Amino acid sequence: MNHYDVIILGAGGAGMFCASRAGKRGLSVLVLDHSKKLGQKILISGGGRCNFTNLGASPNNYYSSNPHFCKSALARYSPWEFIELVNKYEIAFHEKKLGQQFCDGSAQNIVDLLLAECDEAGVEISLETRFSNISLINGDENKRFQIETNRGNATCRSLVVATGGLSIPKIGATGIGYEIAKQFGLKIIPTRAALDGFTLSNDDARKFGDLAGVAVDTITSVNDKSFRENILFTHAGLSGPATLQASLHWNDGDEVKFNLVPEQNALDWFLTRKKAGNKTLVKNLLSELIPSRLAERFMEILFAPNDPIHSMPLAQVPDQPLKDLSEMLHSWTIVPAGTVGYNKAEVTRGGVDTDELSSKTMESKKVPGLFFIGEVVDVTGWLGGYNFQWAWASASACASSL
Ligand SMILES: Cc1cc2nc3c(=O)[nH]c(=O)nc-3n(C[C@H](O)[C@H](O)[C@H](O)COP(=O)(O)OP(=O)(O)OC[C@H]3O[C@@H](n4cnc5c(N)ncnc54)[C@H](O)[C@@H]3O)c2cc1C
């Protein structure tokens, strides 16, 4: 190893993209990663098809202690620019829903794209490389940092930390980026697993713990955010896209509310049928609105075993129990016990405090030449391609100022 203009720590999406763009500007670039394989998180993303961007990506789709921080980078690198690159490599892709762009074939296409861009830019990539010590070299603007690794030492003018968050440690995620930030005196916003499933309280686990596999279309709300997507009951608690979205905005003790019949007013639906003399049991009618296993469970929870509603035709059921049932359908509320954790979570919320960084360049305000990009920064996207768009945009902002 030797001296480079730029050393990038982490060969994930942000690191490789930044490397290729810096290399194309004529800079010498070395990327270091402890993994055996490049872009492991890309490979498992989007169910193996990588949801590589979202056409609707805007600052509103990101969670951060400073919601304004991501504006500049996102504005300067649009989803269309990444799509142009995808087209350059003739990668077939499609929109699944809500602006989400997926590869038709495999996420490997995106790793190959990044690698080809790095090759074209003359970037060196060193895998299975562990860095042990990073130190500042005082007094030389061109040689500011020294990195000690198991493969020798290297120096550089600019050091870019792109080591991601804590999610999925088994494919190489570590908190090294936070440690480096702390070493140089930068503040960290506390981290937590996000875009993750919820675990249930003991009480809810007793009531709903055996419904694994049941999926329901919902509007799921937490704090001031709502998501119109599915939830899925699992052995661990709740998952599915709406749950994952809600977890990003959830803090311990917050309620999560589910409208399980988002398309219509359940009470009107029951009363119209009651007025028409419908003789079906409520439980069976309820199964037309929500999956039958959940319908049965709600009937058991709301009404005692000897309640006549269990055997009464709808036409004879008083309005009040129908009101109670409808209220439960439109605002079923839980207080999750927690989230499942980093072994399953798609991202890490929190990270390097954006107050420490320039929003134009991602450079540390305290330590010239030190940059943080991608998921290690306290900017976390919703589910749906927003996190990769942040990886590309923050990498691009950084690369153009190296
Ligand atoms: C299951 C799953 C599915 C996802 N699907 C999507 C999706 O479809 N769309 C989307 O937008 N986002 C998705 N995400 C989120 C997205 O993958 C990440 O936000 C994004 O990859 C972050 O990129 P990054 O380059 O900042 O970090 P990473 O991709 O995590 O890269 C960090 C790199 O640093 C290396 N590293 C870490 N610690 C060390 C160390 N101590 N020494 C040396 N190297 C180290 C790692 O090996 C890794 O290569 C998904 C995440 C998961 C877990």
The ligand as a Tripos MOL2 file, in Angstrom:
@<TRIPOS>MOLECULE
LIG
   53    58     1     0     0
SMALL
NO_CHARGES

@<TRIPOS>ATOM
      1 C1        -32.1590   -7.0070    3.8170 C.3       1 LIG1
      2 C2        -31.9630   -5.5990    3.3390 C.ar      1 LIG1
      3 C3        -32.6260   -5.1600    2.2040 C.ar      1 LIG1
      4 C4        -32.4810   -3.8290    1.7720 C.ar      1 LIG1
      5 N1        -33.1190   -3.4510    0.6290 N.ar      1 LIG1
      6 C5        -32.9700   -2.1710    0.1910 C.ar      1 LIG1
      7 C6        -33.5450   -1.7700   -1.0550 C.ar      1 LIG1
      8 O1        -34.0800   -2.5970   -1.8050 O.2       1 LIG1
      9 N2        -33.4470   -0.4520   -1.3790 N.ar      1 LIG1
     10 C7        -32.7780    0.4670   -0.5990 C.ar      1 LIG1
     11 O2        -32.7220    1.6480   -0.9550 O.2       1 LIG1
     12 N3        -32.1760    0.0790    0.5400 N.ar      1 LIG1
     13 C8        -32.2410   -1.2020    0.9380 C.ar      1 LIG1
     14 N4        -31.6020   -1.5890    2.0820 N.ar      1 LIG1
     15 C9        -30.7610   -0.6070    2.7830 C.3       1 LIG1
     16 C10       -29.4460   -0.4250    1.9870 C.3       1 LIG1
     17 O3        -28.9220   -1.7020    1.6720 O.3       1 LIG1
     18 C11       -28.4190    0.3590    2.7950 C.3       1 LIG1
     19 O4        -28.9700    1.5540    3.2870 O.3       1 LIG1
     20 C12       -27.2130    0.6900    1.9130 C.3       1 LIG1
     21 O5        -26.6440   -0.5030    1.4020 O.3       1 LIG1
     22 C13       -26.1650    1.4640    2.7190 C.3       1 LIG1
     23 O6        -25.0250    1.6230    1.9040 O.3       1 LIG1
     24 P1        -23.6330    2.0130    2.5620 P.3       1 LIG1
     25 O7        -22.6520    1.9200    1.4320 O.co2     1 LIG1
     26 O8        -23.7510    3.2670    3.3110 O.co2     1 LIG1
     27 O9        -23.3310    0.8630    3.6190 O.3       1 LIG1
     28 P2        -23.1220   -0.7120    3.4080 P.3       1 LIG1
     29 O10       -23.7470   -1.1880    2.1480 O.co2     1 LIG1
     30 O11       -23.5360   -1.3510    4.6680 O.co2     1 LIG1
     31 O12       -21.5380   -0.8560    3.2010 O.3       1 LIG1
     32 C14       -20.6400   -0.7270    4.2630 C.3       1 LIG1
     33 C15       -19.3960   -1.4930    3.9230 C.3       1 LIG1
     34 O13       -18.4440   -1.2770    4.9860 O.3       1 LIG1
     35 C16       -17.8290   -2.5030    5.3010 C.3       1 LIG1
     36 N5        -17.4050   -2.4820    6.7130 N.ar      1 LIG1
     37 C17       -18.1950   -2.3550    7.8070 C.ar      1 LIG1
     38 N6        -17.4490   -2.4360    8.9180 N.ar      1 LIG1
     39 C18       -16.1680   -2.6090    8.5210 C.ar      1 LIG1
     40 C19       -14.9290   -2.7810    9.2200 C.ar      1 LIG1
     41 N7        -14.8900   -2.8100   10.5600 N.pl3     1 LIG1
     42 N8        -13.7910   -2.9370    8.4960 N.ar      1 LIG1
     43 C20       -13.8340   -2.9380    7.1420 C.ar      1 LIG1
     44 N9        -14.9710   -2.7910    6.4140 N.ar      1 LIG1
     45 C21       -16.1220   -2.6290    7.1120 C.ar      1 LIG1
     46 C22       -18.8980   -3.5610    5.0680 C.3       1 LIG1
     47 O14       -18.3240   -4.8120    4.8120 O.3       1 LIG1
     48 C23       -19.6300   -2.9890    3.8430 C.3       1 LIG1
     49 O15       -19.1140   -3.4970    2.6410 O.3       1 LIG1
     50 C24       -31.6900   -2.9240    2.5050 C.ar      1 LIG1
     51 C25       -30.9930   -3.3710    3.6330 C.ar      1 LIG1
     52 C26       -31.1140   -4.7000    4.0360 C.ar      1 LIG1
     53 C27       -30.3420   -5.1630    5.2350 C.3       1 LIG1
@<TRIPOS>BOND
     1     1     2 1
     2     2     3 ar
     3     2    52 ar
     4     3     4 ar
     5     4     5 ar
     6     4    50 ar
     7     5     6 ar
     8     6     7 ar
     9     6    13 1
    10     7     8 2
    11     7     9 ar
    12     9    10 ar
    13    10    11 2
    14    10    12 ar
    15    12    13 ar
    16    13    14 ar
    17    14    15 1
    18    14    50 ar
    19    15    16 1
    20    16    17 1
    21    16    18 1
    22    18    19 1
    23    18    20 1
    24    20    21 1
    25    20    22 1
    26    22    23 1
    27    23    24 1
    28    24    25 2
    29    24    26 1
    30    24    27 1
    31    27    28 1
    32    28    29 2
    33    28    30 1
    34    28    31 1
    35    31    32 1
    36    32    33 1
    37    33    34 1
    38    33    48 1
    39    34    35 1
    40    35    36 1
    41    35    46 1
    42    36    37 ar
    43    36    45 ar
    44    37    38 ar
    45    38    39 ar
    46    39    40 ar
    47    39    45 ar
    48    40    41 1
    49    40    42 ar
    50    42    43 ar
    51    43    44 ar
    52    44    45 ar
    53    46    47 1
    54    46    48 1
    55    48    49 1
    56    50    51 ar
    57    51    52 ar
    58    52    53 1
@<TRIPOS>SUBSTRUCTURE
     1 LIG1         1 GROUP 0 **** ****
